[in-house]
Amino acid sequence: MSSGARSESDLPIQPLYDGWALSDFDADAKLGAPGRYPFTRGVYPSMYTGRPWTMRQYAGFGTAKESNERYHELVGAGTGGLSVAFDLPTQMGYDSDEAVAQGEVGKVGVAIDSIDDMRTLFQGLPLDKVSTSMTINAPASTLLLMYQLVAAEQGVAGHQLTGTIQNDVLKEYIARGTYIYPPKQSLRLISDIFAYCHQELPRWNTISISGYHMAEAGATPAQEIAFTLANAKEYVRTAIGAGLDVDDFAPRLSFFFVARTTLLEEVAKFRAARRIWARIMREEFHAKNPKSQMLRFHTQTAGVQLTAQQPEVNLVRVALQGLGAVLGGTQSLHTNSYDEAIALPTQKAARLALRTQQVIAYETDITKTVDPFAGSYVMESLTDDLEAAAMELIQAVEDRGGAVAAIEQGFQKSEIERSAYRVALEIDSAERTVVGVNRFALDEEEPYEPLRVDPQIEADQCERLEVLRRERDNDGVQRALEGLRSAAGGTDNVLLPMREALKLRATGGEIAHALRDVWGAYTPLESF
């Protein structure tokens, strides 16, 4: 029996699932117990029955002072974890006063040029009590060290800090583009971060291996988990190749996925991803520590599915997406604001996004039991189907020499672009319904006043940089930067001289340029 329906991963969905669907299903092997290998049912035995997931809200805009005010509001509203958005110059390793940064300062996140900005960003916030996630990749080491130095000024030791740096550069070459250095040097920097955090920041999640941005670029659920886990394998190989023991760094690996409105497939995706990763870590990398085999992940609702038309409808989309993430067993969640398809979210919209999570956590009954979908005919079938599809793609990456070699051949990017094109055609032809866009549209949209970024922010940030360079010990900064170049050209961990330079108020751009001097910058192939 078939209705011809297909999932987002272009897999068949039957109109009815019955006993036949699980006729050869081995529950012990495929599911196990919650908190036990293969972790299909969740990474912790009690999941949300003891306490809910960490509720994060992604924020950061304009100046560090404005973002700090927003963080205080979010913490006051009950947010347990902060998630920092950085502007494009910061993400690309440029200072706000560089020509290439003109017009982009403070636009899509907060501008952080030096430890002075980081100090302002977290002023008055209890860094020993909040968990901080930073969406930063190529310059992740720089922003992490600034954070550690500011925490030390507050009297908070490294072992007390909890949080995550995204630090996933491989997906930047595939789907997003905020890379700086060539892949080999980027992987060297990531392995240095792993080693540094093992000694200095033992509770910090050193990487958040991200499928989210690939999904936003058009990856299907199967592609999202396959290419994410293939990248993760490359990071593990790199760290082991640098002399690290798998069980020393793997427990601090974390992941970052999207949650779409197709709730059933999304729940199956999260369950399949946990099972695949547990098997990879145990069988391929021989990890002995169960924490090394756990796929712990943060989820963000799907920004690409938000519409500028009838933006209030996005409240419904975000609620469904958030529900799917929770039913799938996420460890932390960011719910998008309903107005993000138009501009940076307003304060009211950000508060409503947090309230959405709180309603799911405290007004529904889904936190009263672990993995409520376990044993479902449809869920276990979808999980198996997604696992098989993802494993086929992971093998395709391996056949091309691994994630970096496949990136250099343009494999992942071309696969994602094909999927994105298929979806675009379906929307254009109305084969795929988008409420308020190609069905149920209004003749005239209601007016909406978005939050706008003041262009004066860029001028003020440039002025602060001028003052910083005038006041600091510039000779000391130059000596520290030379020490960083020396480490980059050898085998020493680059984070140690980098930390000294930042302490002397070197800027993020100066750090990135020092590494560019030694490592060069990445230029994609024309075929990309």
N, C-alpha and C positions, 0 to 999 in steps of 0.2 A: 504494500500500500504506500503510495507516494503522492504528495500534493504538488511536487515540483518546487516546493519552497527551498530556499538556500540560505545559509547563514552568512554573516559578514565575511567569514573565511571561505565562502563559496563551497561549503560542505552541505550535503542534503539534510533537511530537517523533516522528519516524518510527522504527519498529522496526529498519530497516536503511537505511543510507546507502551509496550506491554511486556509480559514475561519473556517473550522471545528476545527482547533487546539485551537481556542480561543472562541468557541461557548458559553461557560459559564464563560468567563473571566470578572471579576469585576475590571475595571481599577482603580476606586476610592479606593477600599480596598487593591488591590495588589500593586498599584504604588504610589498613592498620588502625591503630588507635590515635586519637588526637595527640599531638606532641611527640609522636613516635614515627620512625621511618615507615613509609616514604613521605610522611607529612601531608598526604592528600587532604586530610581533614583539618589541617591547621598546624601551626608550629608549636603551639602551647596546649597542654592538656585541658585547661579550663577556658581558654580563649576569652570571650567577653563576659563569662558568667561571674568573674571576679571583679573586673573593671573594664571599661570600654577602651577602644582604640585611642591613640593620641590624636586629638583634634587640632590639626594645624590650619593656619590661614596664611596664604602666600601674600606677602605685602612688601612694598618697597617702591617708593616713587620720589622724584624730585631730590630733595636734600636729605641728609642723614637726620637732621632735626625733625623734619616732617614725618619721616618714617618712624622715628623713635616715638613720636606722639601717637601714631597709629598702633604701634606695638603695645604701648601702655593701655590703649583702649581695648585691644584684643585680649590682653592678659586679664584686664578687669572684667571682660565679658565671659571669661571662663576658658580661654584658649590655653591648652597645656603645652603647646609647642609652637614656636615661631618658624616661619619659612620666608627666607629673604630673597627678593627679586633684585637683581643688579641691572644697571643700564648697560647698553651695548658697548660703550667704550671700556667699561670695567671688565665686561666679559671677554673682550678682545685684547686686553692688555695694553690699553692706551689711557693716558691721563686726560682729564677734562679739557685741558688747554692745548691739546695737540690738534692740528688742522683736521685730521681725519675724524675727530670727535665732534666737529661743529654740527650743531643741529640735533644731536642725539643725546646730549647730557640730560640725565634724569627722565628720559622719555618712557622707557619700558621697565624701569626699576630705579633703585637708588644709586647715586654716583659715590663710589668709594675710591678715593685716590691715595689715602695714606692712613696711618694708624690714628691720626687726629679725627678723620671721618668715622672710623670704626668706633672710636671712643664715644663720639656723639650718638652714633646709631644705637648703642646699647646702654646709654647712661640711665642709671636708676633701675635697670632690669636685673633680677636675681639670676645670674648666669649659672649658679650652682643648683638652681631649681627648675629652670626652663630648659627644654630641649630645642636646639636651634638647627634648622636645616638651611643650607645655603645652596641655591641653584647657581653653581659656578663650576666651570669645567677646566679649560686650559690654564687659567690662573688660580685654580683651587688652592694650591699650596700657599699662595700669597695671602688670600683672604682668611684661610684657616689660621695662619700664623698671626695675623693681625688680631683675630678673635682671641687666640690664646694669650697674647700679650696684654690685651685689654682686660681679660679675665684675671690675669695675674695682678694687674693694678688694683683690681677690686678685692684681692685676697683670695681668689678662687684658684685652686691648684688644678693642674692638668687632669689628674685622675678623677676630678669632680665634674668635668665637662662632659655633657652628652649632646649628641646631635649627629649631623650628616653633612658631608660635602658631596655634591653630585659627582664631580671628578671623572665623569664618563666621557672621555674624549672620542672614542671610536664612533659613537653614535653621531658626533658632530660631523665627521667626514661623510656619514651616510645620509643624514637628514636635516641638519640644522645649520652648520657652517661657522660656528664660533670657535674654530680651531686657531692655533697660533703656530705650533711647531710641527715638524714632520711626525708621522706615526711612531717611528722607532724611538725618537727622543721623548715623545709624549708618554710612551709606555715606561721609559726609564724614570721619568718624573713621578709617575703613579707608583712604581715599586718603591721609590724613595719615600713617598708619603706613607705607604703601608709600613715600612720599617720604622719611620719616625714615630708614627702614632702608636705602634706596638710598645715603644719605650716611653713616650711622653704623654699620650692621650689614649689610654687603654680602653676607655668606654666609648670612644668616638667611632662612628661608622665611616670608614675611610673612603667609601665609594658607594654611589647609588646608581647602579647599572640600569640604564633607562630605556624602556620601550616606549615611554610616553611620547617623546618627540617624534619617534618613527611612526607611531600611530597617528599623531597630529599631521604628519606628512602624507598619510594615506595607507599605512601598513594595516593589513587585516589582523585580527586577533592571533591567528596562527603565525603570521610573519612577525608580529610584535614580540611574542615570547621566543620564537626561534632565533631571531637575529639578536635579541637581548642576551639570551643564554650563550649564543656563539661568541659574542663579545666578552661575556663573563669568562668563558673558557680561555680566551686569549689573555685576559688579565691574570688569571690563575697561573697559566703557563709562564708568563713574564715574571711574576713574583717568585715562583719556584726556581726559574732560571737565574734569578738574582741571588739565590741562596737562602730564601726564606722557607721555613717549614709550613706546609699547607695549613696545619692546625694552629699556627701562630697568627695567621692573618685572615683566614676564611671565616671565622666566626663574626668578624666585623664587616663582612660584605653585606650590602643591602641592595634592594632593587626598587624600581620606580615604574609603575604601570598606569595606564589610563583606565577609566571606567566609562564605557559607552552606555547608551540607552538600551541596547540589546541585552537585557539583564541576564537571561539564561546562559547565553554564550559567554558573557563576561565572567560569570561565576565559574563556569566550566574551565575557562582560560586560566584563572588563578589556581584552581585545583590541579590542572594538568602541569602548569609551570612548576609548582612545588614538587610534584612527583618526578618530573624529568630532572630537575636540579639535584634532588637527593640522590638519584641514581648516578648522575654524572660525577658528583663529588665522591661518592663511595666507590664506584667501580672504576672510573678513569683516573681520579687523582688520589685514591686510597686514603681519603680523610677518615680519621678514626673518631674525632670529636663530633657527637651528634649536632652541635651548634654549627659546625662547618658544613653540614648537610642541609641545614634549614634555609629555605628561601624566605627571608623576611623582607617585606616590601611596604613602600608608601604608595598611596594611590591618589591621583588627582582626577576629578571629573573632566569630561571631554570638552575642552575649550573649542575645538573645531566644530562641534555639534551645536554650539550656541548660535543664535541668529540675532541680527540687528533688527529684523522685523518682529514686531510684537514681543519685545524683550522679556516681558513678564512671564511668557510661556517657558522661558529658560528656568524659572523656579521649579517647574514640574520636571523638566529634563534632569536638572541637577539632583533633585530628590531621588529620582529613579536610579541615576548613576551612582549616587552615594550609597543607596540601598544595595546595589549590586556589589560594590566594593566590600561592604560589611558582610554580606552573605558569602562572599568569596574569601573572607578571612584576612583582610588587610590589617597591618600593624599601625598604620596612621593614615589619615585622610585629610585632603584639602578639597573643599567644595567651592567651585567657582561661583562668583557673583553673577547675578542675572544680567548685568549690564556690561560684562566684559567684552562682548562682541562689538561694542561701540567705543569704549575708552577704558581707562583705568577705573576700577570700581569706586563708587561713592561709599561713604561711611555706612549709610543705611543698608546698601546692597551687601557690603561685606558682613555686616552683623546678621542679616537674613541668611547668608550662606552658612555662617556658624550655627545659627538656630536650627537650620535644616539637619545638621549632624546631631544636635542635641535632642531633637524630636525623635530621630531614629534610635538614639541610644536610650532615651529615658521614657518614651511614650509608646514604643512598640514592644513586642515580646520576643524579638529575635535575639536579644542578648541573654535570654534565659536558658538557652541550650546551645551546645556546640555543634556546628556544621549541620543545620537543619535539613539540608538537601541530601545528606548521605543516604545511599541506597535507592534514590529516585531513579526510575527507569530512564527518564529523559536526561537527567543530570549526569549519571554515570556513562550513558552512551555518548553524550556530547563531550564529556571529559576525555573518553577514550579516543574519539574521533580527532579532537584537537591535539592530543598527545601524538597521535600517529602523523598528522599533518606537520606539526612542528618538528618532529624528529626527522622527517624527510628533508625539510629545509635546512636543519642543522647539519645533516650529512652533506647536503649540497655545498654548504660553506666549507666544511672539512675537505671535500673533494677538490676545492679550489685552493687549498693550502692554509685554511684558517681564516679568521675574521679580517686580519690586515690584508692578506693577499686578495681576498674576495673584494674588499673595499677598493683596492688598487685596480681591480678588474671591473669595478662598477656594478658588481652583481646585486648587492642588497638594494642599492639605490634604484636600479632599473626595475627590480621586482616590485618595490614599493610604488614607483611611478606608474606602473601598469595597473596596480590595484586602485590607485587614486584616480586614474583616468576612467576606469570602469565605473566607479561611484559617481564621478562627475557626469558621465553620460546618462546614468540612471536617474539622477536628479533632474537633469535638463529635459529628459523625456517624460518625467513624472512617473516613471516606473518605480522609483523610490520616493516615498512621501516625506516631505519636510514641512511640518505644520507651520503655516504662516508665510511660507516661501512659494511652494508650487501647489499647495492646496490650503484652503481655509484662509486665504489672504484677505487683508483689508484694503479697501479702495484708497484709504488715506491713513497713514500712520499717525499715532498720537505724538505730540512733541515730547522730546526728552532732552534734558540738559546734562551732558556728560561732564565728568571731572576733567579739567584741562590743566596741563603742566605749564607753569609760568616760565616764559623764555628767560626771565631774569636769573633763573637758577643757574644757567650756564655761566653767565658773567660773574655771579657770586662765587661759584666753584673755582673759576679761574683766578679770581682775586685771592681766595684762600690759598691756592697753590703758590702764588707769587709771594705771599707772606711767609709760607712754610719754607720756601727755598731761601728766603732772606734770613730767617731766624735760625735755621738748623746748622749743624756742623757739616758743611759741604765736603770738606776734605775727608772727614770720617766716613761720610756716605760713599764717596768715590772709592776709598780703600775697601770698604765692605763689598761694594759691587764688583771690584776686581777679584776679591776672594770668591764671590759667587761664580764669576766666569771661570776661575781656576778649577773649582769643584765640578762645574758643568763639563769642562774639558777632560776631566779625569774620572775617577770612580767613587769619589767621596759623596756622601749624601748631601744634596744641594740645599736641603731645608735648613741646615744649621747655619751656613753663612747667609742665607736668605733672611732668617730670623734676626740676625745681628744687623743687617742692613735696614730692615723694617723698624727695628727698635730705635735706630738713629734717624727715623722719619724719611727713609727712602720711599718713593712712590711706587704704586703698582706698575705704572708704565715703565719706570726705570728698571724695575726687576725684570719685566718681560723683555725689554730691549737688551738687557745684559745677557739673557739667555738666547735671544735671537742672534746676538753677536757670535755665539758659539755654535748653536744648533741650527740656525737658519729658520726660515718660515716655510710653511707648507703651501704649495701651489698645486691645486687639483689638476688632473690630466684633462686635456681637451675633450676626451670622450665622455667625461662626467657631465 
